[in-house]
Amino acid sequence: MTIPQLQEKRAAKVRELRQILDAASGAPMTPEQDAAYKTLETECRAINDQIARQERLNQMELAAAATPLNGTPDFDRACRAPGLFLDAIAASAGIEGRDTARVREISQELQRRTGRKAQGIMIPTEIFQRPRHEQRVVVSGTTGAGAIGTDHRGDLTIDMLRAASVVDRLGATVLSNLHGNVSIPAVDTGFTAAWIAENGALSPADWDINARTLTPKHVGALTEFSRNMILQADPSVDQMAMRDGARALAAALDAAALVGGGANQPSGIGATVTPTTFATPTWAEGLAMIASIANTNALMGSLGWAGHPDVTKKLRSTLVAASTDSRMIMSEPNSLYGYQYYDTTALVGNGSPADRGIVFGDFSSLVVGYWSGVDILANPYEATAYSKGNVQVRALLTADVALRHEESFAYAADMNAA
């Protein structure tokens, strides 16, 4: 019996309990009413136990190892096998010529684990963790001719330059296979300790327990592939196409996590944290960002910096003390004030051409939640693509970000990088 069926059965019992109480009208119940009431109460408790067991079983099934795919017991290895991306496109478009049985089974398993129905073919979010091109249309006759051939060097494919994802490298907390809205409890105010005199009284301090909520939001990318590329390309071309799709989605998610707050976007660090200043910049301003976190007892976890490349250039060309020092504020690559540092063009700052952003904090306090794998849906009948024999492909990801503690981050968007 499913959980909704059990809940409906329990609701019927509760209605009967209410009828017995209403019939008694506040007077003591008759022996028959009392016996019926106790029986129904026992049955409600039994149904509650059944619902709890079913919920636990559902969670265990979601976390269970996958059913072997085509004799391959290692589901994770099957997800990393070459050709997965183009197989998904072929399966979604109904194009014959590729073996799509494996990707269909992977999609079915991912849908079972996430509890979400794919519109096309679902592939795992692990593609974000592979070596990570946009080309609007990849065709075999002209711009895509180098992708199909007997002496093709797929290992030398020239990728498009994209913003590199940094939140994963900085240690963001990742939640997978989410269902519905997710509420993460947060203790904003806890116990307060105080010294008292003998026989003195402590002043009470109530706990303030709130929640950080993750809600499904959607990010997607749309492009076009030639039919010949899908059918004839060697495995390295699949890797090229997958890198492009993964990097496009990962860059969008990265920008939302670091800044966010735009239409339909998650509210990231920049949209949530009250900004400070690192405008000049000076050595003291950077120390103040670190101190602002230390003063809230949040200087812990996966600490690091993310900054715009123009910020990096400015920090590497600015002296610690102009009159007495030869050291630059950033004297070593990928390190600032002793903490790890990564570049990202997502931190565009206040929008002025010269203003750029920088973030410092405990990135394990940044939660990235995924409700699905990457949903690949091919449309071979889109008018422009159809007229050329191509296939339009949409990649869609459902995700959100949240900050467990705003105090864990310092954000400045005003550095004059001119």
C-alpha positions in Angstrom: 0.0 0.0 0.0 1.4 3.4 -1.0 1.9 6.3 1.5 -1.0 8.3 0.0 -3.3 5.3 0.3 -2.2 4.8 4.0 -2.8 8.5 4.7 -6.3 8.3 3.2 -7.0 5.3 5.3 -5.8 7.1 8.4 -7.9 10.1 7.6 -11.1 7.9 7.4 -10.2 6.5 10.9 -9.7 10.0 12.3 -13.2 11.0 11.0 -14.7 8.1 12.8 -12.9 9.1 16.0 -14.3 12.6 15.6 -17.9 11.2 15.1 -17.6 9.2 18.4 -16.5 12.3 20.3 -19.2 14.4 18.8 -21.8 11.8 19.6 -20.7 11.8 23.3 -21.3 15.6 23.3 -18.9 16.1 26.2 -20.5 13.5 28.4 -18.6 10.3 29.5 -18.5 7.8 26.6 -20.6 4.6 26.9 -18.6 1.3 27.1 -19.3 0.7 23.5 -18.1 4.1 22.4 -15.0 3.8 24.6 -14.2 0.4 23.1 -14.7 1.6 19.5 -12.6 4.8 20.2 -9.7 2.7 21.6 -9.8 0.3 18.7 -9.7 3.1 16.2 -6.9 4.9 18.1 -4.9 1.7 18.0 -5.5 1.3 14.3 -4.4 4.9 13.7 -1.1 4.3 15.5 -0.5 1.1 13.4 -1.1 3.1 10.2 1.4 5.8 11.4 3.9 3.0 11.9 3.3 1.7 8.4 3.7 5.2 6.9 7.0 5.6 8.8 8.3 2.3 7.6 7.3 3.0 4.0 9.1 6.4 4.2 12.2 4.8 5.5 12.0 2.1 2.8 11.6 4.7 0.1 14.8 6.5 1.3 16.7 3.2 1.4 15.6 2.4 -2.1 16.8 5.8 -3.4 20.2 5.2 -1.8 20.5 1.5 -2.8 22.9 0.4 -5.4 21.6 0.3 -8.9 20.5 -2.8 -10.8 23.3 -4.1 -13.0 23.1 -2.6 -16.5 23.6 -5.1 -19.4 25.6 -7.3 -17.1 27.7 -4.4 -15.7 27.4 -4.3 -11.9 29.2 -1.0 -11.6 26.6 1.7 -12.2 29.1 4.5 -11.6 31.5 3.0 -14.2 28.7 2.7 -16.7 27.9 6.5 -16.2 31.5 7.3 -17.0 31.7 5.2 -20.2 32.5 7.1 -23.4 29.7 8.0 -25.8 27.0 8.7 -23.2 26.2 12.2 -24.3 25.6 11.5 -28.0 23.8 8.2 -27.1 21.4 10.3 -25.1 20.8 12.6 -28.0 20.2 9.7 -30.4 17.9 7.9 -27.9 15.8 11.1 -27.4 15.6 11.9 -31.1 14.9 8.3 -32.2 18.0 8.2 -34.4 19.1 4.7 -35.3 22.7 3.8 -35.7 23.9 4.0 -32.1 23.5 1.5 -29.3 21.2 3.4 -26.9 20.2 0.5 -24.6 22.8 1.4 -22.0 21.9 5.1 -21.8 18.2 4.3 -21.6 18.8 2.0 -18.6 21.0 4.6 -17.0 18.2 7.2 -17.5 15.6 4.8 -16.0 17.9 4.2 -12.9 18.5 8.0 -12.4 14.8 8.7 -12.6 14.1 6.0 -10.0 16.8 7.4 -7.7 15.7 11.0 -8.1 11.9 10.3 -8.3 11.7 12.7 -11.2 10.3 11.9 -14.7 12.6 13.0 -17.5 11.2 14.8 -20.5 14.0 13.2 -22.6 16.9 11.1 -21.5 18.5 11.7 -18.1 22.3 11.5 -17.7 24.2 12.0 -14.4 25.5 15.3 -13.0 28.9 13.7 -12.7 29.5 15.2 -16.2 30.3 18.4 -14.3 33.3 16.7 -12.7 34.8 15.5 -16.0 37.4 17.5 -17.9 35.3 20.4 -19.2 33.4 24.5 -26.0 30.2 26.8 -27.4 29.7 26.1 -31.0 26.2 27.0 -32.1 26.0 24.3 -34.8 28.4 21.4 -35.2 28.2 20.0 -38.7 30.1 17.5 -40.8 30.4 19.5 -44.0 32.0 22.8 -42.9 32.6 23.9 -39.3 32.3 20.4 -38.0 34.3 18.7 -40.8 37.3 18.3 -38.5 35.2 16.4 -36.0 34.5 13.5 -38.4 37.2 11.7 -40.3 39.5 8.8 -40.5 42.5 10.7 -39.0 40.5 12.8 -36.5 42.5 14.0 -33.5 39.7 14.5 -31.0 42.3 14.9 -28.3 43.4 18.2 -29.9 39.9 19.7 -30.2 40.0 23.4 -29.5 37.4 24.2 -26.8 35.5 27.5 -26.5 36.7 29.5 -23.5 34.2 29.5 -20.7 34.2 30.6 -17.1 35.7 27.8 -15.0 33.5 26.5 -12.2 35.0 27.3 -8.8 32.4 26.5 -6.1 33.1 22.8 -6.3 36.8 23.3 -6.1 36.3 25.6 -3.1 34.4 22.9 -1.2 30.7 23.7 -1.6 28.4 21.1 0.0 26.5 19.1 -2.6 23.1 17.4 -2.1 21.9 15.0 -4.7 18.6 13.2 -5.5 16.5 15.8 -3.7 12.6 15.6 -3.6 10.3 18.5 -3.3 11.4 21.6 -1.3 14.3 20.9 1.1 14.4 22.6 4.5 17.7 22.7 6.3 17.4 23.6 10.1 19.7 26.3 11.3 20.3 27.4 14.9 20.7 31.2 14.6 20.7 31.8 18.3 21.8 29.1 20.8 22.7 28.8 24.5 24.3 31.9 26.1 26.7 31.2 29.0 27.2 33.5 31.9 29.0 33.5 35.3 26.8 34.0 38.3 27.3 34.5 42.0 26.5 31.8 44.5 22.7 31.3 44.7 22.4 33.7 41.7 20.0 33.1 38.8 20.8 32.6 35.2 19.0 34.7 32.6 17.1 32.6 30.0 18.0 32.8 26.4 15.6 31.1 24.0 16.9 29.1 21.0 16.2 30.7 17.6 15.9 27.8 15.1 15.1 28.8 11.5 15.5 27.0 8.2 17.3 27.4 4.9 15.1 26.3 2.0 16.2 24.9 -1.3 13.5 25.0 -4.0 13.8 23.5 -7.5 15.0 26.0 -10.1 15.8 25.2 -13.8 18.8 26.1 -15.9 19.1 25.0 -19.5 21.1 25.3 -22.7 19.9 25.0 -26.3 22.1 24.0 -29.3 22.1 22.1 -32.6 24.0 19.0 -33.8 24.3 17.5 -37.3 22.9 14.1 -37.8 26.2 12.9 -39.2 28.0 14.0 -36.1 25.7 12.0 -33.8 26.0 8.9 -36.0 29.6 8.9 -37.1 31.8 10.8 -34.6 34.4 8.9 -32.6 34.2 8.8 -28.8 36.4 11.9 -28.4 33.7 14.0 -30.1 31.2 12.8 -27.5 33.6 14.1 -24.9 33.9 17.4 -26.7 30.1 17.8 -26.9 29.6 16.7 -23.3 32.3 19.1 -22.1 30.5 22.0 -23.8 27.1 21.2 -22.3 28.5 20.5 -18.9 30.6 23.7 -18.8 27.6 25.8 -20.0 25.4 24.5 -17.2 28.1 24.5 -14.6 29.1 28.1 -15.4 25.5 29.3 -15.0 25.1 27.4 -11.7 28.5 28.9 -10.5 27.4 32.4 -11.3 24.1 31.9 -9.5 26.0 30.5 -6.4 28.5 33.3 -6.2 26.2 36.2 -7.1 22.7 35.2 -8.2 19.5 37.0 -7.4 18.5 37.6 -11.0 15.2 36.6 -12.6 14.4 32.9 -12.0 17.9 32.5 -10.4 18.9 31.2 -7.0 19.9 33.8 -4.5 23.7 33.3 -4.2 26.3 34.9 -1.9 26.3 38.3 -3.6 22.5 38.6 -3.4 22.3 37.4 0.2 25.3 38.8 2.1 25.5 42.5 3.0 28.5 43.8 0.9 31.7 45.2 2.4 34.4 47.1 0.6 37.7 46.1 -1.0 37.7 49.1 -3.3 41.1 50.7 -3.2 42.4 47.9 -2.7 44.6 47.8 0.5 46.1 45.1 2.6 44.0 46.2 5.5 40.7 45.9 3.5 41.4 42.3 2.8 42.3 41.6 6.4 39.0 43.3 7.4 37.0 40.8 5.2 38.7 37.9 7.0 38.2 39.5 10.5 34.5 40.1 9.8 34.1 36.3 9.5 36.3 35.5 12.5 34.3 37.9 14.7 31.2 35.8 14.1 33.0 32.6 15.0 32.6 31.4 11.4 36.3 31.2 10.4 36.3 27.5 9.9 35.5 24.8 7.3 36.6 25.1 3.6 38.0 28.6 3.6 38.9 30.3 0.3 38.6 33.2 -2.1 37.0 33.6 -5.5 37.7 36.8 -7.5 37.3 38.2 -10.9 40.5 37.9 -13.1 40.7 41.8 -13.1 40.7 41.6 -9.3 43.6 39.1 -9.5 45.5 41.4 -11.8 44.9 44.4 -9.4 46.0 42.4 -6.3 49.1 41.1 -8.0 50.2 44.6 -9.0 49.3 46.4 -5.7 52.0 46.8 -3.0 51.2 45.8 0.6 52.6 49.2 1.7 53.5 51.5 -1.1 56.2 53.4 0.7 58.0 50.7 2.6 57.2 47.3 1.0 58.1 45.5 -2.2 55.6 42.7 -1.7 52.3 42.6 -3.6 49.0 41.9 -1.8 48.8 38.7 -3.9 52.3 37.4 -4.2 51.6 33.8 -5.1 49.3 32.2 -7.7 46.1 30.7 -6.3 46.7 32.0 -2.8 45.6 35.1 -1.0 46.3 35.9 2.7 47.3 32.2 3.1 44.0 30.8 1.7 43.2 29.2 -1.6 42.1 31.5 -4.4 40.4 30.9 -7.8 39.5 33.2 -10.7 36.0 33.4 -12.1 34.5 35.9 -14.6 31.1 35.3 -12.8 32.1 38.0 -10.2 31.4 41.0 -12.4 30.9 43.4 -9.5 28.6 46.4 -9.5 28.2 46.4 -13.2 30.5 49.4 -13.9 33.2 48.4 -16.4 35.9 49.0 -13.8 34.2 47.5 -10.7 34.8 43.8 -10.0 33.8 41.4 -7.2 35.6 39.1 -4.7 34.3 36.6 -2.1 35.9 35.1 0.9 34.4 32.5 3.2 33.7 29.0 4.3 32.4 27.4 1.1 31.2 24.3 2.9 28.4 26.6 4.1 27.3 27.1 0.5 24.8 24.3 -0.3 24.2 23.2 -3.9 21.2 20.9 -4.3 20.3 18.8 -7.4 16.9 17.4 -8.0 17.8 15.5 -11.2 20.5 14.5 -13.6 20.9 16.5 -16.8 17.8 16.0 -18.9 18.7 15.7 -22.6 15.8 16.2 -25.0 16.4 16.2 -28.7 14.0 17.8 -31.3 14.7 16.7 -34.9 11.6 18.5 -36.1 12.4 22.1 -35.1 11.9 24.0 -38.4 15.4 25.3 -39.0 17.2 22.2 -37.8 14.8 19.9 -39.8 15.5 21.8 -43.0 19.2 21.1 -42.7 18.9 17.6 -41.4 20.2 18.6 -38.0 18.9 17.9 -34.5 18.1 20.6 -31.9 19.2 19.6 -28.4 18.1 21.0 -25.1 20.0 20.2 -21.8 18.1 21.0 -18.6 19.2 20.9 -15.0 17.1 21.4 -11.8 19.1 22.8 -8.9 19.3 25.5 -6.3 21.8 27.0 -3.9 21.5 28.3 -0.3 23.7 29.7 2.4 23.6 27.8 5.7 25.1 30.9 7.5 25.4 34.4 5.9 28.1 35.1 8.5 30.4 32.6 6.8 31.0 34.9 3.8 32.4 38.3 3.1 31.5 39.9 -0.3 32.8 43.0 -2.0 31.7 44.2 -5.4 33.4 47.6 -5.6 37.1 46.9 -6.5 38.3 49.5 -9.0 40.3 47.2 -11.3 41.1 49.9 -13.9 
